[in-house]
Structures are given as C-alpha cells and as structure tokens.
Amino acid sequence: MKRTNSSTRSEAYRKWMEEAERLLHVESEDPSKEIRQAIRCLEEAIKVDPKNPEAWIRKGEVLFNLWEVEEPEDPKVNRWMSRERLRCYRQATKVAPRDERVWIEMAHALGHFRRKEALDCLRKALRINPRSSSALLSMAAIYGEANEMDKSIRCLEKVTEFDPKNMYGWLSRASRLADVGRHNEALECFDRAIELEGGDPDIWLDKGKSLIKLGRNEEALKCYDKAIELRKGNYHVWFEKGKALLDIGRPDEAIACFDKVLQLFPHEEWVPIYKARCLAMMNSIEPAISLLDNLVKEQDEMWKRAHIGGSIPNFQAEALLEKGKIMLSLGRIEEAVGNIEAALARMHREPAYFAREMYDAWAVSMHRLMLQALEAGQEDKAREIYVAFRNRYNNLTGWKSRLVKSGILKSLREFKQALSPRERKLLSKFERTMNSRDA
C-alpha cells in the first residue's frame, strides 16, 4: 500500500512538473499568464512532494522569469518577488543541503546587491564540489562586478583548468583579461574559445577589440569580417565594426558601416551619435551638430508622446554630452558646459559608467572655463564657476557617487598634466586660494 501511495505521488508530481514546463514553452504575446499558471503547477508539485528540491528550484527560476516579463514598478511587488524567490531556494537548501545546484541558484537570487551572502553560498557549493564550473563562473562574475579582477581571473583560471572544454570559461577568462589590459593573454584564451565554438560571432568581435588595443588593426578587421560572415544580416556586428574603424581613425569607412546598420535596423539610436563622432573627426562640424540636435529633438518628442520621463540608455543625454565634447574640442567652452549641464539634467536611472563619463566631461569643461576666465582677468567669473563646480561635486550622493567622484578626480589630474606650466601654475594658485577660503 505504501509503495502504491508513493508511486501515485511520484506520478502526480511528474504530471505537475511536466504541465509547468509545457506552459513555459507556450508561445504568447503576453507570456505572464502562462508563467503564473506554471507557478501554480509548481506549487502543486511542491504540495505533493515538498522534500524534492527540483520544484523549489524551478519555482525560483520561474519567479525570475515573471519579474523579467512584467517588470513591476511597484516596490512592494518587487520585494515580494525577491523574498519569494529567496524562500524557494532556502527551502531547497534545507531539503537538499548536499546538492551544489541549490547553493548556486541561491547565490544567483541574492545577486551582487547581497554579495557577501552570495559568495558564502558559492563557497558552500565548492565545498560540495571543488571543481564546479558553475559555482566558479558565478563567483568570477560577482568578483568582476565588485572590480576585484585578480580574484575573478583566478576563479576563471580554475574553470579552464578543471574543464578545458568549457567554451564559456575560456571566453569569460579572455574578457576579464581584456578588461585589465592583458590583451596578449586574452588573445590566447579567445583562440581556445574559437577552437571550441568558432561559429560564435561574439567571440570574433571580442577578439577584434583586443587586437585593436594591441595596434594589430588589420587582424582585428578580419575578425569583424568573420563575425559579419557568421551573422549575415545582423546589424550589431556592422555596428561593432563601425566603432572599431572609428577607433583606428578611419571615419569614412566607419560611416559606411553605420549606414549599413540603419539599412538593417532603422531605429538604432546610437548611430547618429557615432556618425557625429565620425563627422567631427573629419572636421564636418555643422553636419555633426545637426545630427545630434535632431536626435535630441526626436527623443524629446517620442518621450512626450509616451508620457515617459527618460530611457535607458538615455539618448538625449548621450547626444548632448557628445555635442559638449565637440564644442570642448573646438575651444567653445561655454557652449560645451551648457550642453553637458543639459545632459546632466536629462539623466534618468543612468548606468554608473555613463554617469562617470558625463561627470568627467563636465568637470574638465568647468575647469577649462575657469582657466579661460582667469586668463582673461575675470576672477569673479572664475570664482562663480569654482563655486558651481564644488556645489555639484559635494552634492553627489547615492550608490554611484564614490565611483563618479573618483572618476572626476582622475580626469582632472590628466587634464592638469596636459596643461602648459604657466596654465597649471595659474589654475593651481587660484584653487589653493579658493580652498583656503572654504577651510
């Protein structure tokens, strides 16, 4: 009788799991309905066999799918989804504490916002299986996000040592080495990834980027052409080749690539920004400015129609920043500051790297304007600019403020090193005077 009951429960459990998977594979314009039904099936499977970790793990995964599809704006809904997902994985760790997968999934759910707890989960997975590629890759990703590159690279070295046929391990190791400027080592890893999966165009694109950093431009362009061959009709590879040509100072060829992007995908908003860079490099300043002004206008109109206050990425802010940089290169400092200030005013939930780039340009343009005023004998104006700079700098707060401030200080050091001795002395003396007043 016990065997019969056990068999019946197993059959019921299997049916609920299969029904959940069927619902998750239904093609639908609005998949949230099927995802929610799948969650209910998984809950029924859990009721049948609460000690089986599979349903708990799968429910956690599907809750994440639901979050991706629905993108709830209500913080309460977001918190509930996060808590429920974590509850599923915690329960899985209780019923199967010796299963490395449950600890890895728990780490994914904790994410980089709770990095210490996530790393603790991955260490537990590695105690169960010290050669777990999944745990090591996840650990490498967390260390990478925290900018602990040496630790990240060591994890990836272990992945490729323990599992030399793991293409993603070689590719991740290559990318991380490229991030820290070790491009020759990165190329060796890219080549190992290509041996395993040479049909992946993204590997060829990333290899091309490292070759450009090493000045091996023709080899790099062959990599981009290989990526285009592998993914004909995909605008992304043409876009990356255009960026590469721009980086090596061939703007006319880059423009041809960007035009190809627009043939394949007419709504790629990055194209006007990069074409403007090309035109500025070719000294076609007015056409470059016109492209950027048109992009700002189009984006303004689009967001007004949509009743939305911003976008990610924020193309209005990007276009204004680019215009500011062009003005800065032309010595039109006040116009540069005006455009960069307008870009700062339009940022909405911007990623940290973009905030840093924008604030770097703003800080340099403000100091150029300050220097310009000092050279013209307009010390009152220089003081106004200094005060405006310090106020904005001191008011930078939030999770990205430390990153942004360190970027500003680095950019200003580089800016001052490029000045003539006379200019550097004039600006340094003025800043010392203002700093002593602040004190």
SULCOR-V202963 format. One record per residue. RES is the residue in one letter. OMEGA is omega in radians with two decimals (none if undefined). NEAR is the number of other C-alpha atoms within 10 Angstrom. Layout:
# SULCOR-V202963
res,omega,near
RES,OMEGA,NEAR
RES,OMEGA,NEAR
This chain:
# SULCOR-V202963
res,omega,near
M,3.13,6
K,3.13,7
R,-3.14,8
T,3.12,9
N,3.13,10
S,3.13,12
S,3.14,12
T,3.13,13
R,3.13,16
S,3.14,14
E,3.12,13
A,3.12,16
Y,-3.12,22
R,-3.10,14
K,3.12,15
W,3.12,21
M,3.13,22
E,3.12,16
E,3.09,14
A,3.14,26
E,3.12,17
R,-3.14,12
L,-3.12,18
L,3.14,21
H,3.08,11
V,3.10,11
E,-3.06,9
S,3.07,10
E,3.10,6
D,-3.02,10
P,-3.05,17
S,3.13,17
K,-3.13,12
E,-3.14,19
I,3.13,22
R,3.08,18
Q,3.11,15
A,3.10,25
I,3.12,24
R,3.09,15
C,3.13,23
L,3.08,27
E,3.08,19
E,3.10,18
A,3.12,25
I,3.10,20
K,-3.13,13
V,-3.09,18
D,-3.08,17
P,-3.11,17
K,3.10,15
N,-3.05,16
P,-3.02,22
E,-3.10,19
A,3.10,26
W,3.14,25
I,-3.08,23
R,3.11,21
K,3.09,23
G,3.13,26
E,-3.07,18
V,3.03,19
L,3.08,20
F,3.07,16
N,3.13,17
L,3.12,19
W,3.13,15
E,-3.09,11
V,-3.02,13
E,-3.13,12
E,-3.06,11
P,3.12,13
E,-3.12,8
D,-3.13,8
P,-3.14,9
K,3.12,10
V,3.10,13
N,-3.14,14
R,3.13,11
W,-3.14,11
M,-3.12,18
S,-3.14,17
R,-3.12,13
E,3.11,15
R,3.12,24
L,3.12,20
R,3.12,16
C,-3.10,23
Y,3.08,28
R,3.12,20
Q,3.11,18
A,3.13,26
T,3.12,22
K,-3.07,12
V,3.14,16
A,-3.06,17
P,-3.14,17
R,3.11,15
D,-3.07,16
E,-3.07,23
R,-3.06,23
V,3.12,27
W,3.11,28
I,3.12,26
E,3.08,29
M,3.12,24
A,3.12,28
H,-3.13,22
A,3.13,22
L,3.05,21
G,-3.08,16
H,3.10,17
F,3.07,10
R,-2.93,11
R,-3.08,18
K,3.14,14
E,3.13,15
A,3.13,23
L,3.09,24
D,3.11,14
C,-3.13,24
L,3.07,28
R,3.09,20
K,3.09,18
A,-3.12,26
L,3.04,19
R,3.09,13
I,-3.14,16
N,-3.07,14
P,-3.11,15
R,-3.10,16
S,3.12,20
S,-3.11,22
S,3.14,18
A,-3.12,28
L,3.10,25
L,3.12,23
S,3.12,22
M,3.11,25
A,3.14,27
A,-3.14,21
I,3.11,24
Y,3.12,20
G,3.12,17
E,3.13,12
A,-3.14,12
N,3.05,11
E,-2.94,13
M,-3.13,19
D,3.13,15
K,3.12,15
S,-3.13,25
I,3.12,23
R,3.08,13
C,-3.09,23
L,3.05,27
E,3.11,20
K,3.12,19
V,-3.09,26
T,3.06,21
E,-3.08,15
F,-3.05,14
D,-3.02,15
P,3.10,15
K,3.12,16
N,-3.09,17
M,-3.09,20
Y,3.09,18
G,3.11,26
W,-3.12,27
L,3.13,25
S,3.12,24
R,3.11,28
A,-3.12,29
S,-3.13,23
R,3.09,22
L,3.10,22
A,3.14,20
D,-3.11,14
V,3.04,12
G,3.13,14
R,-2.94,16
H,3.10,22
N,3.08,16
E,3.13,14
A,-3.13,26
L,3.11,22
E,-3.14,14
C,3.06,23
F,3.13,26
D,3.09,18
R,3.10,21
A,3.13,25
I,3.08,19
E,-3.09,12
L,-3.06,16
E,-3.07,15
G,-3.12,18
G,3.12,15
D,-3.07,15
P,-3.12,21
D,3.10,18
I,3.14,22
W,3.10,26
L,-3.10,24
D,3.07,22
K,3.11,27
G,3.14,29
K,3.12,25
S,3.11,26
L,3.11,21
I,3.11,19
K,3.13,17
L,3.13,14
G,-3.14,12
R,-2.91,13
N,-3.10,19
E,3.06,12
E,3.14,14
A,-3.11,25
L,3.07,20
K,3.09,15
C,3.12,23
Y,3.12,27
D,3.09,19
K,3.11,20
A,3.11,27
I,3.11,21
E,-3.10,14
L,-3.08,17
R,-3.14,17
K,3.08,11
G,3.11,15
N,-3.04,16
Y,-3.04,20
H,-3.08,18
V,3.07,25
W,3.13,26
F,3.14,23
E,3.09,22
K,3.10,26
G,3.11,28
K,-3.14,22
A,3.12,22
L,3.08,22
L,-3.13,20
D,-3.10,16
I,3.00,13
G,3.08,13
R,-2.99,16
P,-3.12,24
D,3.09,16
E,3.11,15
A,3.13,25
I,3.11,24
A,3.10,13
C,-3.14,23
F,3.06,25
D,3.08,19
K,3.09,18
V,-3.10,23
L,3.04,17
Q,-3.07,12
L,-3.09,15
F,-3.00,14
P,-3.04,12
H,3.13,10
E,-3.03,14
E,3.13,17
W,-3.03,15
V,3.13,22
P,-3.13,23
I,-3.14,21
Y,3.07,24
K,3.10,26
A,3.08,26
R,3.12,24
C,-3.11,26
L,3.11,19
A,3.10,20
M,3.13,17
M,-3.14,14
N,3.03,11
S,-2.95,13
I,-3.07,18
E,3.06,12
P,3.12,14
A,3.14,24
I,-3.14,23
S,3.11,14
L,-3.10,19
L,3.11,26
D,3.14,16
N,3.12,14
L,3.12,22
V,-3.13,18
K,-3.13,11
E,-3.14,14
Q,3.09,18
D,-3.11,17
E,-3.12,12
M,-3.09,12
W,3.04,13
K,3.13,12
R,-3.10,9
A,-3.11,9
H,-3.14,9
I,-3.07,10
G,-3.12,11
G,-3.10,19
S,3.02,16
I,-0.08,10
P,-3.05,16
N,-3.01,19
F,3.06,24
Q,-3.13,25
A,3.12,27
E,-3.11,24
A,3.12,27
L,3.07,27
L,3.14,28
E,3.10,25
K,3.10,29
G,3.13,29
K,3.11,24
I,3.12,22
M,3.13,21
L,-3.14,20
S,3.14,13
L,-3.10,12
G,3.12,15
R,-2.88,15
I,-3.10,22
E,3.09,17
E,3.10,17
A,3.14,28
V,-3.14,25
G,-3.14,19
N,-3.13,22
I,3.06,28
E,3.11,18
A,3.09,16
A,3.12,24
L,-3.13,18
A,-3.07,10
R,-3.13,19
M,3.10,22
H,3.10,14
R,-3.05,12
E,3.04,16
P,-3.02,13
A,-3.09,14
Y,-3.12,12
F,3.09,16
A,-3.12,18
R,-3.14,21
E,-3.09,16
M,3.14,25
Y,3.05,22
D,-3.13,20
A,3.13,21
W,-3.11,25
A,3.14,23
V,-3.12,21
S,3.10,28
M,3.14,22
H,3.03,21
R,3.13,21
L,3.09,23
M,-3.14,24
L,3.12,22
Q,3.14,19
A,3.14,17
L,3.14,19
E,3.11,14
A,-3.14,11
G,-3.10,11
Q,-3.04,13
E,3.11,15
D,3.12,11
K,3.11,16
A,3.11,23
R,3.11,17
E,-3.14,11
I,-3.14,18
Y,-3.12,18
V,3.12,14
A,3.11,12
F,-3.09,16
R,-3.13,11
N,-3.14,11
R,-3.13,10
Y,-3.09,16
N,-3.12,10
N,3.09,9
L,-3.14,13
T,3.09,11
G,-2.99,7
W,-3.10,9
K,-3.01,14
S,-3.12,17
R,3.11,13
L,-3.11,13
V,-3.11,23
K,3.12,18
S,3.08,13
G,3.11,19
I,-3.10,21
L,3.12,14
K,-3.13,12
S,3.14,18
L,3.07,18
R,3.14,12
E,3.12,11
F,-3.09,16
K,3.10,18
Q,-3.11,11
A,-3.14,11
L,3.02,12
S,3.13,10
P,3.14,10
R,-3.14,9
E,-3.12,15
R,-3.14,16
K,-3.12,13
L,-3.10,14
L,-3.12,21
S,3.13,14
K,3.13,11
F,-3.12,18
E,3.10,14
R,3.12,11
T,-3.12,11
M,3.12,14
N,3.12,10
S,3.07,8
R,3.12,8
D,-3.12,8
A,none,5
